[in-house]
Amino acid sequence: MWRWRGLKLLGRIQIVETFAIPRFMYKVSLISVSEDIIEDVNKLLNDFIWKGNDKIKRTALINDRKNGGLKMLEIQSKILSHRVIALKRFIERL
């Protein structure tokens, strides 16, 4: 649906951050996922953003704008941060 809208690069990144990543994160919060699944999701999202193969390194895409990046969310970091927060809440309740 979004592929045909003629969005620019920043628009496609915004779509991924607004719609795709929250849905994936909800599913990840319910079940444990393997590294292979995370890599596949990263590949799908990057294929959508670039309309095919990557044009720049993914680290450049993730960097802050003042460092020359596009401030894209990294799924692996987001999953790990959610797990740390959940672990912290669990420990505080003990």
Secondary structure, 3 states (H helix, E strand, C coil): CCHHHCCCHHHHHHHHHHHHHHHHHHHHHHCCCCHHHHHHHHHHHHHHHHCCCCCCCHHHHHCCHHHCCCCCCCHHHHHHHHHHHHHHHHHHHC
